[in-house]
Every structure is written in structure tokens, then in C-alpha cells.
Amino acid sequence: MPPALVKAHAALDRAVDLCYRPQPFESDRQRVEHLFALYEKLTNPLLPAGKKTRSRKRSG
């Protein structure tokens, strides 16, 4: 990658990181773990509380 593009990517990463927390991430892995934790926190209330099964009436 050309040096100017690498520099632009790094600047963009820093800007996006500041949208999620005040201190920068130490690694891409830390960034992804943080984002997945936020995603899980936001989507967890959307999931059903438990698996509901329908009971069937048996004839006979």
C-alpha cells in the first residue's frame, strides 16, 4: 500500500475509534472485541427470552 494511503487509513481508524471510546484501541482484535460486545448489548433485548414450545393436545 502506498505510504499516503497507510497514513490515511491510520487517521481514519483513530477518528472512528474516538466515536466509540476516548482512548485508542491497542490492536485490531481489541477493536473488534469491543464492537462485538456493543453489538451484543444492543441486540440482546431483541432476542426471545427463551425457546417457547407449543403444546399439542393429544386425542384419545
Helices and strands as residue ranges (DSSP letters): H 3-20, H 28-43, G 44-46
